[in-house]
Amino acid sequence: MTNLFSGLKVLDLSGGVAGRVATMMLADRGADVIQVEPQRPDPFQALDGGRVWGRGKRSAEFDLERSDELGLFLELAARADVLVESFAPGRTAELGIDFETLRQRNPRLVYCSITGYGDCPQHAGRPSYDQLVAARTGLQWEARGWYGGPMDHIKGCDRPSADFDVPDDVRIGADRDGPIFTATPAPSVVAAYSALLGVSAALRARDIIGRGQKVETSMLQAVIMMNCAGWQRPEKSDIPGYKLDVQDRRQTWGIVRAADGYMCMWVSPPRWFAAAGAGDALVVPADKSLGSMRSNMMPIEQRLKALSDTASIFRKFKVEDWVRIAAEDGDISCQPVRTPEQALCDPALLAEGSVIEVDDLELGRLRQIGAPYRLGDRPIDVRWAAPERGAHTKAVKAEAAALLGKSEPQSPPSVGARLDGPMAGVRIIDFGAAVAGPWATQLLADMGAEVIKVDPARQAFWMVTHMAMAVNRSKRWIGLDAKTASGAEIASALVRSADVVMLNLRPQAAAKLGLDYESLSRLNPKLIYCATRGHEDGPRSLLPGNDQTGNALGGAEWEDGGCSNGGRPWFGTTSNGDLGNGYLAAIGIVQALYDRERTGRGQTVDASIVNASLVNSARVFTTPDGRCFDRPKLDADQTGLSALYRLYRCADDWLCLGVFSETEWGGLTDAVPQLADDPRFSTAARRAANDEALSLVLREAFATESAHHWFDRLDGAGAPCEICSSTFSQTLFDDPDLIARKWVVRREGNPNTGPIDMFGRGIDFSDTPCEPGGAPPQLWSHTRDVLRELGYSDAQIDRLAAEGAVILAAS
């Protein structure tokens, strides 16, 4: 069977992380990706994962400022299907490779542009290293959190301190105040998801409208999207059930210390563990009520105290023993906090294909991230390891030269066909609960798909929360109990009408409801069936999974806590387990629909939180026996990866520095003159060898003046930096540039919240523009309308409601 994107030609001109991760996933599925290398190496390469992200690609060096090499490149672009670039705004026009220029030569080109901030005037010229973007947009403070949560902070009513502090025996992360620097390049990871989702949707749209288009996304949009649940400003935020305390600054996310390491038991009641470990040996408690989720629904102060009270019991037994006894119970969430290398050595992940082995040209057989999402009929195929830089230059230029003078005349791009969003015409039935599955369909709804959200009555408490509102905007919502005979019949009718069905139930629950793929594909053979999961499709698949335990298994909590250097594990806004799972599922759905247009077949799609965690650390690789190769690692205080890429406390505030190139180092020495003549720092190699000494010099220097003083001095000298903003989210929804671009929107229509400000577009499409969806729906507000569309009369609907098969909106 051919690969999904066999024959697709992709030019990747991107630097940094996002574009190269996105095109790696295209190469994995058969696309011919040419990595167009600039003459000067990417200064960020010391921190990148090129040994992983370059696999399956061809590498060719081009100097686009030379007319002869530009001419060769233009021949390649005239026949490409996709181009991905990450130049600063305006640079592609200077080079003569901007979208409008290339479209005239190739109307079918899908042109993807990834920037730091788009063309927003107040941000566009700023450096776009991940942690500098995180500093400028307040993401480093959001990772720390606010007392009372982000919605309170947006309105300026968050508390300056807490009445009940986190006990030290259950604290996570560094024991200090201030913003958090993470090892995960979160803005780039989410921008990579957006880029791949946008390109995939534009390829689908191209088959309908007959032309390519420009797809744009940015790291700023990525930050807004990853804060979708917290960055909300409703008129009425004190409505019952709306605001959960999960994003309070004191949240520890169930990360606790056992006898020999850390584990995560998020959503599991501490009292179950207290009972299980009360004796000399671990036993599953006989009292099943101890494991009830309802017993875990307590205010954060009570939960922190309960965890602290249980801390001595957690430490009585090893992690593997706690994980084993939790699995014996079957309903208790508990998984080990692992290193990325340990995750890559997991046989279950290798068996599934989310980890693969590649024969590296220099290091031999390596384990690295495999397929982060699966298409049932289209497995990935990594054809070769990452090549040496420029390895294919001669061959690629020869191919381009052979095309000179052979370009066929291109017709101007068609303007006749129109789509209201690249996913217009697709109907999705969403049976998903919580975050991951609904986020996938939310993304597709905002690109024009019709989504019907199906929930039983027991979900009523959840759907009024800020988290549910973030992932269910743009949908119609019906109340349905598929456990009843009449409800199952309605569910079947919905499935028969659908292009896509989404679930995130454990497999045994889906089968019990008759919502497994085998059952539904008999009703609708062309169905795309997507299941999002917590774990791999293997030994852990029957166990409860969530964002926190998935990131424990995948290695992100270890990396972001600086655990390699003695830190404590960390989970926060930047972990993106649920949201990453949803993004990967959405990408898989779009690509499965693209495939269906060619084959006429439906298929399964699946993604998991564990896999999203693997993407967070995709730069990491290891050998089959788990060797840890040298790589930048976060310090225990969560301030940075090196002296030149880290946070510094100034006299009044925090500053983030990001210096990578020799030119940038020159700017730093101009701003901090004592560095210039110090022989310890005279070369990049010496700076690396004396990193701690360099950090000390900079710490002492920056502490002498305000952050604004140092920003002006560094920025003026050309040393990339940003002040760590603690107020960005407070001005976000009043920013005229973001409002004009619809990157944030105000939505009306929900009487409970009143008008609510929320995230807007995460991806912009030039030829199939779409409007971000409406206000989050009210309880069961579309049940009657959807049933009428299925042919039910009002009398039949009322009878179904009386039977408990459906739930109607309150009149």
N, C-alpha and C positions, 0 to 999 in steps of 0.2 A: 504494500500500500504506500502511495506517495505521501510525503509530508504535507501538512496543511498549507504551507506557504511555498511549496516548491515552485520555482520559476519567478518568485517575487524578487525584485532587485531593490536593494536598500543602500543608500549612501549615508553613512554616519559621520557627521562633522562635529560631533559634540565633544566637549571636555567634561571633566568632573565625573559625577556619578550617574545622574538621572538618565541621560540619553543612552549611555553605554549599557546600563542595566536593561533598559527597554529594548534596545536592539539585540542584546544577548538573547532575550526571550524570542525575538523574531528569528534569529539564526537557529536557535534550538528547534524551531518548527519548520526549518527547511529553507528560509529565505537566504538569498545570496547577499550577505552584508559585507560591504567594503568599509572598513574603518579608515577614513581619510585623515591621516596624521598630519598635523601642522609641522612646519620646519622647526619650531621651538617646542620641546616637550611640555606637556601640561605641568605647571608648577605644583599641582595638587597630587601628582602621581605617587608621591611618597606615602600617601594615605589611601590610595585607591586599591581596587581589587582586580587590576588588569589581567592577572593570571587566571581569573575566573571569568570576568566580563568579556574578555576578548576571544573566548572559545568559539569555534565554528565560524569565525570571521576571517576575511582577508585584510591585511594591513598594508596600506600604500601611502607613501609620503607625497604630498603635493604642496607646492608653493603657489598659492592662488594669487599672489601679487605679481607673478611672472605671466606675461600674456600667453606664452606657449603652453604652460601648464594649466592655466585657466581654460584655454581652449580645449585641452584634453578632458578636463573635468566637465565642461559643459556638454561634451559629447556623451559622457556617462549620464549626466543629469537628464539629457533629452530622452533617455530610454529607461530611466529609473521609475519605480512605482512609488517609492517612499524616500524622502530625505529628512534627516533629523539633524538639527543644529542647535547650538547653545551660545551663539555669539551675543555680545551686548547689543542692545537696540541700535539700529543704524549701520552696524558693521557690515552686514550682508549686502546692503545697497552699495557701500563703498567698494566692496569686492566684485560687485556685479553678479551676485548669486542670490539675490532676494527673491521672494515668492513671485512677484509680478513679472520679473524678468524671466525666470525659469518657466512660469506657466505659459508664456508665449511660445516657448519651444516645446513644452510638454504639458498639454492641458489635463492629462490624467494624473499628474503628479500629486501625491499627498505630501504636503510640506509641513513638517512638525517643528515648531520653534519652542524651545524651553529656555526661559530666562529667570533671573533672580526675582524681578519685580514687574515684568511686562514693561509697558511704556508709561507707568504712573510717574508723573513729573517729579514728585518729591522723593522718589526712591530709585528711579531707573538707572541712575549712574553709580549706584552703590555697589561695592564688591559683593559677590554672591557665593562666597564660601559658606557651607552649611551653618556653622555656628555663628558666623556674622549675621546671617539672615535670622537665625534663631534669637540672637541678641536684639536686633533692631525691631523685630516683630513681637517681642515679649515672650517668645516661646520658652526661653530659659527660665523665666519666672513662672510661667504656667506649669512647667515641669515640677517646680517646687510646690506650687499651689498656694491657695489663699484660705485663711480661716473663714469658714462659711461657704466657700466655693467660688467659682469664676463668675457666676451671675451676680452675686453680691458685689464682687470687685468691680465689675463693669459699671454698676450703679453707684460705686463709691461708698458702699455701706458694709464692706467686709470688716471684720474685727481686727484690730492691730495685734491682738494676742489671744491665747486660748485659756479658758478656765481650767482645762485639764490637758496637760502636756502628754506627749507620747512617752510611755515608760521606756527606759533605755534597753531593757531586755527584749523588746519587740520593735525597736526602731529599725528603719531601713535607710540605706544610703548614708551620706556623710553627716556627721554631727556638727553642722554649722548652719548659719543663716545664709541667705543670698540665692542667686540664680544657680541653675544646674547645667553643667556641660555634659552632654551624653556622647558615648561612643557611636551610637546609632546616628547616621546622617539623615535624620528624619525628614527634613524638607525635601531632600533629593529622593528619598525612597518614595514618598507620596507623589512627587512630581514624575517619577518614573512610571508609577501606576497610571497617573493621569495621561501621560504621553502615550503609553501603550494602549490604553483604553480609547483615547481619541483617535489614534491611527487606525486601530481595528474598526472602530465605528465609521471612520471616513472611507475605509476600503469597502465596507458593506454599502455605504451610501453611493460610492462611485459606481457600483453595479446597477444602481437605480437611476441616478441622475446623469451618468455618462461622463463625469468629470471628477478630477481631484479637487482638493481645496486646502486651505491653510488651517492647521490645527495649532492652537497656542495654549500653553500653560506656563505656570511660573511657580517658583518656590514660595512666593507670598500667597498665591492661591492655595498651595499645598498646606501651608500653616493654617489658613482659615478653615480649610476642609477638615484637618485633623482635630480642630477644636470645635467641630460642629455641635457637639453635645453641651459644651460649656459656654461658648461664645454665643449667647442668646440674650436678647433684651426684650422681654415681654412687658406690656403695659402693666399687667397684674402678675407678679411673680410669687405672691403669697397664697395662691390657690392650693387647696389640699392635694397632696401627692405629687405636685409638679417638681419640686426641688429635692433631689436625693443628696445625701451627705457623702456619697462615694468619692466626690472630687474635693472634699475638704483637705486642707493641707496636711492634716494629721493621719490621713488614711495610710495604712501599712499593707493593704492588699493581701493579707494572709501569708506574708513571707515570714517564716519563723525559723529558729535555729534548732536542729536536732543534735544528736550526740556527735555526729561526724560531718556536719555540713548543713546547708540550708535547704528548705523545701517550701512549697507554696500550697496552702490549703484554703484558698479564697472561696468564699460562700459556704464553707463547711463550718458547722457550729463548734466553737472551742470545747463545749461541754462533752461532745462526742469523744474528742481526743483525751479529755480528762478521764472519762470513764474507761476508754480503751487501754490507757496506760497506767491505770491506778495501781496495778499489781506489779509483780516481777516479770511478767510476760505480757505481750500485747494480745488482746482478745477483742473480737467484735462485740460491742455492747449488746446485751439481750434486749434492752429497751429501745425499740426502733424509733420512738419519738425523739430520742436524743439527736438523731441525724436529720430531723425535719428542717427544711429550709426556713420554715416559719420561726423556728427557735433561734435563727440567726438574724432575724429582722429586729435589730436593736439599735438605739442611737450609738453614734461613733464612740462616745465616752464609755459606754457600757461595753462595747466590743473590745476597745483597747484594754480595759481593766480585765475582761475575761481572758484575753490573750496573755496578758502579763501574769495573771493568776495561774495559767496553764504552762507558762514558759519552762518551769522546772520539769514538768512531765514531758514536754516536747524533747528536752535534752536527755531524757533517760534512754532513748532508743535511737538506733541509726535510721538514716533517711530511708534506705531500702526496706526496712521493716515497717515503717509507717506507710510507705507506698503500698506495700503488700497487703497490710491489714485493711487499708482503705478500699483496695480493689476487691477484697473478699466481701466487704459490705455491699459494694456495687453502686452506692449512691453518694459516696463521700469523695469529694474532690481533693486530691493530694498528689503532687508530683515533685520530683527533685529539681533544684536549681542547678543547671548544668553549664559547663563551659561550651562555647561553640564547637570546640573540637570533639567533646563528648557527644554532642548532638549529631555531628557528622559521622560518628562511629556507631550510631544506633542501628542495629540490624533491621529493625522494623521500618525505619525511614529509608534505608537502602533498598529493602524489598519492595517498597511502594514506588520508588523512583524519585522521591523528593530529595534524596541524596544520591549522587552518582560517583563513579570512578572514571577519571580521565588520565590518560598517559601524557604527563607533562614532558616537554622537550628537555627540560633541565633537571627536574626534581623526581622524575619517575611517576609512579602511579599515585594519584592524589584523590582524596575525597573532597567534594565541593557540593554546593547546592545543586539540586537537579531540577525537576519540574515543580514549580511552586503551585501550579494548578494543572489539573489533568483533563484532557478530552478523551472520552472513552474510546473513540475510533482513531485518534491521532496522537500517539505517543511522541515524545520528543526524541530527537536524534542528534547528539553532539558529535559532529563529524570529525573534528580534530581539536587539539588543545590550542590555547591561545598562542598565536605565532609571535615571533620576535618582531619588534617594531620595524615596519617598512619591508617585511619579508616578501611581500607580493608587489612591491612598487613597479618593478620592471614589467611583470606580466600584465598588471592592470593598465599601465600606460600603453603597452602594446595593443591591448584590446581597444582602448580609446582611440589610438592612432589609426587602427584599422577601420574605425567608423567615420573618420573625417571625410566629409564630402558625400556621405551616404545617407544623411538625414532626410527622411521623408517629410514633405510639407505637412505641417500640423494645422488643423482647423482651430479657429478661436474657440475658447471654452463655451460650451452651450449654456444658455440662460433660460431654457424653456422649462425643464423639469424642476420641481420644487419639493423639498421635504421640510416639514416643520420639526426639525431636529433629525440627526442621523439615525435615530432608532424609531422614527415614526412608522406606524403600521405594525409594530410588534406588540402582542398582547401577552402579559405575564400574570400568572396567578401566584401570589406570594403567601405561602403557608408558614413563612419563617417567624421565629420568635426572637426576642432580645435584640441584638445589634447586627451581627455579621450578615445574615441573610437579608434582612430588610435594608441594610446599607447598600448591598449590591443592587437591589431593585430600585432603591432611591436614586442611585447614580443613573440607572437606565431610564427612569421616569423623567429625570431632568434633561435627558437627551431625546425626549419625545415618545418613549414607550408608554403604552397604557398599562397601568399596574392596578390590580385588584388585590387588596390586602385582606386575608381571611384569618379571623381569630375566634376562638371560643370565649365564652363569658369569663373564664378565669384569667384572661389577659387584660381585663378592664383596668386593674390597678396599675399595670405597667404602662398602658398606652397613654396615660395622662402625664407621665414623667417627661422631664426635659430630654432624657436620652432617647425615649421612644419618639418624641416629636422631631428630633433631629434626623431620624432615619426613616420616617414615614410621611414626610411631606410629599406632595405631588401624586398621592395615591387616592384611590377610592377604597373605602373600608366597609367590610360587611362582617356581621356576627354570625358564626356558623359552628355548630357542634357536629363534627364529622363522625363522632362515635355513635350517633343515632342513625337509624336506617334512612330517614328522610334527608338528614344532613349529608350522609355519604352519597346519596343520589345527586344532591345538588353539587357536591364536590366533583363528582364524575362529570356532570354537565359542564362545569367550569373548565375542567381539564380538557375535555373534547374541543372547547372553543379556543384553547390557548396555543401559543407558540412556545412558551417557556413556563415551567413550574419550578418554584424555588422552595426549598425546605432547609431547616437546620436542626432537624430532630435526630436523635440517636437512631441507628438503623432498626433496632428492635421496635422502637415506638412508631416509626414510619410504616413498618410492615404490619403492625397491629391495626393501624388505621387504614390499611390498604393504600397507602401513599408511597409505596416503594416503586422503583423504576419499572420492574417487571409488570406490576399491575397497571400502572398508568400508561406504559407504552402500548399495552394491548388496546387501551381506549383511544390512543392517539399515537400511531407509529412514527409520526414526524416530530414528536415532542422533544424539546431540549429540556432535560431534567437536571437541575443543579442542586447539589447537596453541599452545604458548607458544614465543616466539622471542627471540633476542637483539636482532635488528634489525627494520627495517620489512620488509614484504612487497614488496621491490623489489630494487634493485641489490645490496644487501649481504646479501640473504637466504641466499645460498649460502655465505657466509663464516662462520667460527666466531665465536660471540658469547658474552659472559659479562657478569656484573654490572658489572665494572670498565670494560670498553670501552663498554658501554651507557650508563653514567653519564658517561663522557667525551663521548660523542656528544650526550647529552641536556642537558648544561650543568651538572649538579649538582656535578661535581668542580671546575669553575671557580668556581661560587658559594660552595661550602663551603670553598674555599681562600683566599677573599678576593683572588682574582686581579685583580679590577678595581682593587684598591688596592695591587698589587705583590706579592701573596702567591703561594705555590706551590699547585698543585692538591691536592685532598684527597679521599680516599675512606675511608670507615669504616663503623661500625655503623649510622649514621643514614642511609646512602645507600639502602638498601632497594630495590635493583634487582631481584634475584632474588625476594625476598619480595613486593615490590610487584607484580611480574609475576604471581606466584602468586595474590595477592589479586585482581587484576583478572581473571585467568582464572576464579577461583572465582565472582566476581560474574557474569561472562558466562555461565557454565554454569547457574547458578541462574535467571537471567533467560531463558535459552534453554529451560529446562525449563518455566518459567512460560508461555512463548509456545507451547510444544508442546501444553500442555493446551488451548489455544484453537484451534490450527490443525491439530494432528495431524501436524505436519511436524518432522523433524529439521533441523539446520542446523550450520554451522561457527561456532566461537568462536575468537578469537585475541587474544593480548595479547603485549607485548614488554617487554624491559628498558628499551629506549630510551623507550617510552611512560611507564613508571613513573618514569623520570628526569624526563620532562616534567612529571609531576604534582608532583614535588618543587619545581619552580620554576613552578608554574601561575599564580602571581601576575604573572609577567613577560609582557609583550606587546610587540609591535614593529610597525613598518610593513613592507610588502613589501620595502622596500630596506634594512631592518635598523637603523632608528633606535633608539638607546638612550635611553629615557625615564628621567627622574630617579626613582630608587627607593633605598631603604636598601640599602647594600652592606656586606658584612662587611669588617673591617679585615684587614690582612696578618697580624697576630698572632693572628687568630681569637679575639678577645675579645668582639666585639659588633657590633651594627648601629648603635648610637648610644651616647652617654654614659649615657643612662638605660635602656638595654637591653643590658647587657654584664656581663662578668666583671671582678671586681676582686680583686687579691691583697691580703689582709689581713696582719697581722703573722705569722700562723701558718698560714693556710689561704686558700681562695678563696671568694668570695661572688658570687652572681648577683643583679643588680638588675633590676627590671622596672617602671618608673614611666611611666605613660601619661596619666592624667587629671590635672586640676588639683587634685583632692582628694589624689591620691597625691603630687603635687609638694609640696603643703602638708605632708604627712607627712615627706617627705624634708628639707624646710627645717627642720622641727622637730628632726629628728635630726642634721642638719648645719647649724647656725645661720648659718655664714658665707655660705651661699647666699642667705639671705633678703633681704639688703639689697644684693646685687650687681646693679647695673642691667643687666649683660650677660645675666642670667637671669630678668628680671622678667616676661617673657611667653613663651609657647610658641615664637613666631616668633624671639625673641631667643635662646632656648636652642638652637634649631636652628642659627641663624647662628653661634653661639659654642660649637658642640658640643665641639670639641677643648679649649677652655679649661675647659668644664664637666667634661670627663673628667679633666683634670689636677687640678682642685680635689678631685674625688672620689677619685682615685688617692692623692693625698697624705693625705687625711683617713682613708681606710680602712686605709692602711698603718700607722697609729699604734696600732691595737688589734687584738685577736683577732677572728676571724670570728664567734664566738659573742657577743662584746660588741656588735658592729655588728648582728648579727641581732636581738638582744633590743631594741636601741635603735630600729632601723628598723621592725621588726615592731610594736613597741608604739606607734609613731607613725603606723602605717597606710601605710608605704611598702613595697610588695611586694618581697620578697627571699627567697632561700634560700641556705643553706650548700651548697656543692658536695660532695655526699656521695661519699666514696671507699669506703664500707663497706656501701652499701645491699644489694648482691648477696650479701654475707656473712651477712646476717640474713634474706634473702628467704624461704628455704625453712623457716624456723622461726617465721615470723610467723603467729600464730593467726588473725588476721583474714583474711589471704590464703588460708590453708589452709581455713578454714571456708567461704569463698566459692568454693573450688576454682579460684582464679586461679593457684595453684600446686598441684601434685599429686605424690604419690609413687607410682611404679608398680613392681610386681614382676613377675617372670616371665622376665627375660632373665638366664640364669646367667652370662653373660660380664661384664656390668656389675654384677650384683646389683641390689638396689633402687636406683632412680634417681629423683631429684627433678627435675621438669621444669616447663615452663609448663603452665597448665591452660586454663580458659575465657577466650577473648578477647571473647566475646559472651554475654550472659545473656538467656534467653527465659522469659517468665512462664508461658506455657501449653504450650510444647513443650520443657520443660527436657531437657537432654542431659548425659550423663556424659562427661567427657574420656576419650579412648581409653586402651587398655592400654599395656603396655611395648612398646618397639620390638621387632619380630619378630626371631627368630634366622634365620640363613641357611636359606632354602628351607623354612621350617618348616611351610608349609601346602600344599606341592605335591601331596602324596598326597590330602589331603582335597578340594582343589578338583577334581582330576581324577576322583575318585570321584563328585563331584556332577555331572560332565559325562558320567558313564556308563562310565568306564573301570574295568576290574577291576584288582586288585592285580597280577595276572600281566602284564597289558598295560602297566601303569605301570612295572613292573620292566624290561620289554623296552624301553620308551621311554627309560628312564634308561640302559640299556646302550648304546643307539644314540646317546646324547648329545642327544636331543631335549628331555629334561627333566632337572632336577637335583633330587635328593631330599635332605632333611635328613640329616645324619650321625646314625646310630643310637647 
